[in-house]
């Protein structure tokens, strides 16, 4: 791993930590996808989720439907419940 790649990993760690906590609250291991250069967590049902810089939680359903929820005041369990709802 080169210096640039190592630096990029370190810069993504805080974001990945939130994704990891949310995956754990959903009872799954963290699976990552990159869509248009942005990392998303992936749930077993195929839906994806990510937090943006403002703390908004984004969900992209496997059908392509996009939803957002202000996520910075939510517990991981509350955010997980929102992600898992049908």
Chimera marker file (.cmm) of the C-alpha trace (Angstrom):
<marker_set name="trace">
<marker id="1" x="0.000" y="0.000" z="0.000" r="1" g="1" b="0" radius="0.5"/>
<marker id="2" x="1.453" y="3.319" z="-1.047" r="1" g="1" b="0" radius="0.5"/>
<marker id="3" x="1.471" y="6.521" z="0.970" r="1" g="1" b="0" radius="0.5"/>
<marker id="4" x="-1.434" y="8.045" z="-0.962" r="1" g="1" b="0" radius="0.5"/>
<marker id="5" x="-3.583" y="4.942" z="-0.552" r="1" g="1" b="0" radius="0.5"/>
<marker id="6" x="-2.723" y="4.700" z="3.154" r="1" g="1" b="0" radius="0.5"/>
<marker id="7" x="-3.679" y="8.359" z="3.647" r="1" g="1" b="0" radius="0.5"/>
<marker id="8" x="-6.997" y="7.809" z="1.844" r="1" g="1" b="0" radius="0.5"/>
<marker id="9" x="-7.811" y="4.883" z="4.159" r="1" g="1" b="0" radius="0.5"/>
<marker id="10" x="-7.044" y="6.963" z="7.257" r="1" g="1" b="0" radius="0.5"/>
<marker id="11" x="-9.242" y="9.793" z="6.005" r="1" g="1" b="0" radius="0.5"/>
<marker id="12" x="-12.187" y="7.408" z="5.505" r="1" g="1" b="0" radius="0.5"/>
<marker id="13" x="-11.939" y="5.770" z="8.941" r="1" g="1" b="0" radius="0.5"/>
<marker id="14" x="-14.384" y="8.088" z="10.783" r="1" g="1" b="0" radius="0.5"/>
<marker id="15" x="-17.018" y="7.551" z="8.070" r="1" g="1" b="0" radius="0.5"/>
<marker id="16" x="-16.435" y="3.807" z="8.049" r="1" g="1" b="0" radius="0.5"/>
<marker id="17" x="-16.767" y="3.697" z="11.837" r="1" g="1" b="0" radius="0.5"/>
<marker id="18" x="-20.311" y="5.056" z="11.581" r="1" g="1" b="0" radius="0.5"/>
<marker id="19" x="-21.127" y="2.550" z="8.838" r="1" g="1" b="0" radius="0.5"/>
<marker id="20" x="-19.667" y="-0.246" z="10.965" r="1" g="1" b="0" radius="0.5"/>
<marker id="21" x="-21.726" y="0.764" z="14.015" r="1" g="1" b="0" radius="0.5"/>
<marker id="22" x="-24.870" y="0.856" z="11.914" r="1" g="1" b="0" radius="0.5"/>
<marker id="23" x="-24.145" y="-2.551" z="10.376" r="1" g="1" b="0" radius="0.5"/>
<marker id="24" x="-23.646" y="-3.976" z="13.865" r="1" g="1" b="0" radius="0.5"/>
<marker id="25" x="-26.972" y="-2.464" z="15.005" r="1" g="1" b="0" radius="0.5"/>
<marker id="26" x="-28.591" y="-4.197" z="12.013" r="1" g="1" b="0" radius="0.5"/>
<marker id="27" x="-26.971" y="-7.459" z="13.098" r="1" g="1" b="0" radius="0.5"/>
<marker id="28" x="-24.837" y="-7.833" z="9.966" r="1" g="1" b="0" radius="0.5"/>
<marker id="29" x="-21.211" y="-7.502" z="8.955" r="1" g="1" b="0" radius="0.5"/>
<marker id="30" x="-20.189" y="-4.342" z="7.137" r="1" g="1" b="0" radius="0.5"/>
<marker id="31" x="-20.214" y="-4.793" z="3.366" r="1" g="1" b="0" radius="0.5"/>
<marker id="32" x="-18.974" y="-1.816" z="1.335" r="1" g="1" b="0" radius="0.5"/>
<marker id="33" x="-19.823" y="-0.724" z="-2.187" r="1" g="1" b="0" radius="0.5"/>
<marker id="34" x="-18.443" y="2.240" z="-4.078" r="1" g="1" b="0" radius="0.5"/>
<marker id="35" x="-20.995" y="4.120" z="-6.178" r="1" g="1" b="0" radius="0.5"/>
<marker id="36" x="-19.678" y="7.053" z="-8.176" r="1" g="1" b="0" radius="0.5"/>
<marker id="37" x="-16.653" y="7.244" z="-5.878" r="1" g="1" b="0" radius="0.5"/>
<marker id="38" x="-18.736" y="7.294" z="-2.658" r="1" g="1" b="0" radius="0.5"/>
<marker id="39" x="-18.643" y="4.443" z="-0.132" r="1" g="1" b="0" radius="0.5"/>
<marker id="40" x="-21.977" y="2.928" z="0.837" r="1" g="1" b="0" radius="0.5"/>
<marker id="41" x="-22.733" y="0.184" z="3.324" r="1" g="1" b="0" radius="0.5"/>
<marker id="42" x="-24.796" y="-2.679" z="1.879" r="1" g="1" b="0" radius="0.5"/>
<marker id="43" x="-27.424" y="-4.673" z="3.749" r="1" g="1" b="0" radius="0.5"/>
<marker id="44" x="-28.215" y="-8.327" z="2.928" r="1" g="1" b="0" radius="0.5"/>
<marker id="45" x="-31.441" y="-7.254" z="1.185" r="1" g="1" b="0" radius="0.5"/>
<marker id="46" x="-29.359" y="-5.274" z="-1.336" r="1" g="1" b="0" radius="0.5"/>
<marker id="47" x="-30.228" y="-1.809" z="-0.050" r="1" g="1" b="0" radius="0.5"/>
<marker id="48" x="-27.378" y="0.612" z="0.587" r="1" g="1" b="0" radius="0.5"/>
<marker id="49" x="-26.787" y="3.319" z="3.152" r="1" g="1" b="0" radius="0.5"/>
<marker id="50" x="-24.323" y="6.095" z="3.883" r="1" g="1" b="0" radius="0.5"/>
<marker id="51" x="-23.889" y="9.209" z="5.990" r="1" g="1" b="0" radius="0.5"/>
<marker id="52" x="-22.988" y="12.487" z="4.337" r="1" g="1" b="0" radius="0.5"/>
<marker id="53" x="-20.838" y="15.261" z="5.809" r="1" g="1" b="0" radius="0.5"/>
<marker id="54" x="-23.858" y="16.909" z="7.472" r="1" g="1" b="0" radius="0.5"/>
<marker id="55" x="-24.876" y="13.733" z="9.302" r="1" g="1" b="0" radius="0.5"/>
<marker id="56" x="-27.767" y="12.884" z="6.975" r="1" g="1" b="0" radius="0.5"/>
<marker id="57" x="-28.389" y="9.153" z="6.607" r="1" g="1" b="0" radius="0.5"/>
<marker id="58" x="-29.137" y="8.153" z="3.022" r="1" g="1" b="0" radius="0.5"/>
<marker id="59" x="-30.803" y="4.904" z="2.001" r="1" g="1" b="0" radius="0.5"/>
<marker id="60" x="-30.832" y="3.606" z="-1.549" r="1" g="1" b="0" radius="0.5"/>
<marker id="61" x="-33.270" y="0.721" z="-1.945" r="1" g="1" b="0" radius="0.5"/>
<marker id="62" x="-32.531" y="-2.156" z="-4.257" r="1" g="1" b="0" radius="0.5"/>
<marker id="63" x="-35.333" y="-0.754" z="-6.452" r="1" g="1" b="0" radius="0.5"/>
<marker id="64" x="-33.390" y="2.528" z="-6.753" r="1" g="1" b="0" radius="0.5"/>
<marker id="65" x="-35.694" y="4.501" z="-4.440" r="1" g="1" b="0" radius="0.5"/>
<marker id="66" x="-33.696" y="7.053" z="-2.447" r="1" g="1" b="0" radius="0.5"/>
<marker id="67" x="-34.606" y="8.304" z="1.027" r="1" g="1" b="0" radius="0.5"/>
<marker id="68" x="-32.840" y="10.521" z="3.541" r="1" g="1" b="0" radius="0.5"/>
<marker id="69" x="-33.147" y="11.061" z="7.275" r="1" g="1" b="0" radius="0.5"/>
<marker id="70" x="-31.336" y="13.450" z="9.581" r="1" g="1" b="0" radius="0.5"/>
<marker id="71" x="-29.126" y="10.881" z="11.298" r="1" g="1" b="0" radius="0.5"/>
<marker id="72" x="-26.847" y="12.718" z="13.712" r="1" g="1" b="0" radius="0.5"/>
<marker id="73" x="-29.358" y="12.637" z="16.612" r="1" g="1" b="0" radius="0.5"/>
<marker id="74" x="-30.338" y="8.985" z="16.106" r="1" g="1" b="0" radius="0.5"/>
<marker id="75" x="-28.962" y="6.075" z="18.066" r="1" g="1" b="0" radius="0.5"/>
<marker id="76" x="-27.534" y="3.276" z="15.930" r="1" g="1" b="0" radius="0.5"/>
<marker id="77" x="-30.570" y="1.158" z="16.886" r="1" g="1" b="0" radius="0.5"/>
<marker id="78" x="-33.015" y="3.853" z="15.714" r="1" g="1" b="0" radius="0.5"/>
<marker id="79" x="-31.127" y="4.294" z="12.451" r="1" g="1" b="0" radius="0.5"/>
<marker id="80" x="-31.051" y="0.498" z="11.965" r="1" g="1" b="0" radius="0.5"/>
<marker id="81" x="-34.821" y="0.293" z="12.476" r="1" g="1" b="0" radius="0.5"/>
<marker id="82" x="-35.310" y="3.002" z="9.844" r="1" g="1" b="0" radius="0.5"/>
<marker id="83" x="-33.043" y="1.181" z="7.383" r="1" g="1" b="0" radius="0.5"/>
<marker id="84" x="-34.705" y="-2.203" z="7.874" r="1" g="1" b="0" radius="0.5"/>
<marker id="85" x="-38.282" y="-1.042" z="7.483" r="1" g="1" b="0" radius="0.5"/>
<marker id="86" x="-39.984" y="-2.258" z="4.346" r="1" g="1" b="0" radius="0.5"/>
<link id1="1" id2="2" r="1" g="1" b="0" radius="0.2"/>
<link id1="2" id2="3" r="1" g="1" b="0" radius="0.2"/>
<link id1="3" id2="4" r="1" g="1" b="0" radius="0.2"/>
<link id1="4" id2="5" r="1" g="1" b="0" radius="0.2"/>
<link id1="5" id2="6" r="1" g="1" b="0" radius="0.2"/>
<link id1="6" id2="7" r="1" g="1" b="0" radius="0.2"/>
<link id1="7" id2="8" r="1" g="1" b="0" radius="0.2"/>
<link id1="8" id2="9" r="1" g="1" b="0" radius="0.2"/>
<link id1="9" id2="10" r="1" g="1" b="0" radius="0.2"/>
<link id1="10" id2="11" r="1" g="1" b="0" radius="0.2"/>
<link id1="11" id2="12" r="1" g="1" b="0" radius="0.2"/>
<link id1="12" id2="13" r="1" g="1" b="0" radius="0.2"/>
<link id1="13" id2="14" r="1" g="1" b="0" radius="0.2"/>
<link id1="14" id2="15" r="1" g="1" b="0" radius="0.2"/>
<link id1="15" id2="16" r="1" g="1" b="0" radius="0.2"/>
<link id1="16" id2="17" r="1" g="1" b="0" radius="0.2"/>
<link id1="17" id2="18" r="1" g="1" b="0" radius="0.2"/>
<link id1="18" id2="19" r="1" g="1" b="0" radius="0.2"/>
<link id1="19" id2="20" r="1" g="1" b="0" radius="0.2"/>
<link id1="20" id2="21" r="1" g="1" b="0" radius="0.2"/>
<link id1="21" id2="22" r="1" g="1" b="0" radius="0.2"/>
<link id1="22" id2="23" r="1" g="1" b="0" radius="0.2"/>
<link id1="23" id2="24" r="1" g="1" b="0" radius="0.2"/>
<link id1="24" id2="25" r="1" g="1" b="0" radius="0.2"/>
<link id1="25" id2="26" r="1" g="1" b="0" radius="0.2"/>
<link id1="26" id2="27" r="1" g="1" b="0" radius="0.2"/>
<link id1="27" id2="28" r="1" g="1" b="0" radius="0.2"/>
<link id1="28" id2="29" r="1" g="1" b="0" radius="0.2"/>
<link id1="29" id2="30" r="1" g="1" b="0" radius="0.2"/>
<link id1="30" id2="31" r="1" g="1" b="0" radius="0.2"/>
<link id1="31" id2="32" r="1" g="1" b="0" radius="0.2"/>
<link id1="32" id2="33" r="1" g="1" b="0" radius="0.2"/>
<link id1="33" id2="34" r="1" g="1" b="0" radius="0.2"/>
<link id1="34" id2="35" r="1" g="1" b="0" radius="0.2"/>
<link id1="35" id2="36" r="1" g="1" b="0" radius="0.2"/>
<link id1="36" id2="37" r="1" g="1" b="0" radius="0.2"/>
<link id1="37" id2="38" r="1" g="1" b="0" radius="0.2"/>
<link id1="38" id2="39" r="1" g="1" b="0" radius="0.2"/>
<link id1="39" id2="40" r="1" g="1" b="0" radius="0.2"/>
<link id1="40" id2="41" r="1" g="1" b="0" radius="0.2"/>
<link id1="41" id2="42" r="1" g="1" b="0" radius="0.2"/>
<link id1="42" id2="43" r="1" g="1" b="0" radius="0.2"/>
<link id1="43" id2="44" r="1" g="1" b="0" radius="0.2"/>
<link id1="44" id2="45" r="1" g="1" b="0" radius="0.2"/>
<link id1="45" id2="46" r="1" g="1" b="0" radius="0.2"/>
<link id1="46" id2="47" r="1" g="1" b="0" radius="0.2"/>
<link id1="47" id2="48" r="1" g="1" b="0" radius="0.2"/>
<link id1="48" id2="49" r="1" g="1" b="0" radius="0.2"/>
<link id1="49" id2="50" r="1" g="1" b="0" radius="0.2"/>
<link id1="50" id2="51" r="1" g="1" b="0" radius="0.2"/>
<link id1="51" id2="52" r="1" g="1" b="0" radius="0.2"/>
<link id1="52" id2="53" r="1" g="1" b="0" radius="0.2"/>
<link id1="53" id2="54" r="1" g="1" b="0" radius="0.2"/>
<link id1="54" id2="55" r="1" g="1" b="0" radius="0.2"/>
<link id1="55" id2="56" r="1" g="1" b="0" radius="0.2"/>
<link id1="56" id2="57" r="1" g="1" b="0" radius="0.2"/>
<link id1="57" id2="58" r="1" g="1" b="0" radius="0.2"/>
<link id1="58" id2="59" r="1" g="1" b="0" radius="0.2"/>
<link id1="59" id2="60" r="1" g="1" b="0" radius="0.2"/>
<link id1="60" id2="61" r="1" g="1" b="0" radius="0.2"/>
<link id1="61" id2="62" r="1" g="1" b="0" radius="0.2"/>
<link id1="62" id2="63" r="1" g="1" b="0" radius="0.2"/>
<link id1="63" id2="64" r="1" g="1" b="0" radius="0.2"/>
<link id1="64" id2="65" r="1" g="1" b="0" radius="0.2"/>
<link id1="65" id2="66" r="1" g="1" b="0" radius="0.2"/>
<link id1="66" id2="67" r="1" g="1" b="0" radius="0.2"/>
<link id1="67" id2="68" r="1" g="1" b="0" radius="0.2"/>
<link id1="68" id2="69" r="1" g="1" b="0" radius="0.2"/>
<link id1="69" id2="70" r="1" g="1" b="0" radius="0.2"/>
<link id1="70" id2="71" r="1" g="1" b="0" radius="0.2"/>
<link id1="71" id2="72" r="1" g="1" b="0" radius="0.2"/>
<link id1="72" id2="73" r="1" g="1" b="0" radius="0.2"/>
<link id1="73" id2="74" r="1" g="1" b="0" radius="0.2"/>
<link id1="74" id2="75" r="1" g="1" b="0" radius="0.2"/>
<link id1="75" id2="76" r="1" g="1" b="0" radius="0.2"/>
<link id1="76" id2="77" r="1" g="1" b="0" radius="0.2"/>
<link id1="77" id2="78" r="1" g="1" b="0" radius="0.2"/>
<link id1="78" id2="79" r="1" g="1" b="0" radius="0.2"/>
<link id1="79" id2="80" r="1" g="1" b="0" radius="0.2"/>
<link id1="80" id2="81" r="1" g="1" b="0" radius="0.2"/>
<link id1="81" id2="82" r="1" g="1" b="0" radius="0.2"/>
<link id1="82" id2="83" r="1" g="1" b="0" radius="0.2"/>
<link id1="83" id2="84" r="1" g="1" b="0" radius="0.2"/>
<link id1="84" id2="85" r="1" g="1" b="0" radius="0.2"/>
<link id1="85" id2="86" r="1" g="1" b="0" radius="0.2"/>
</marker_set>
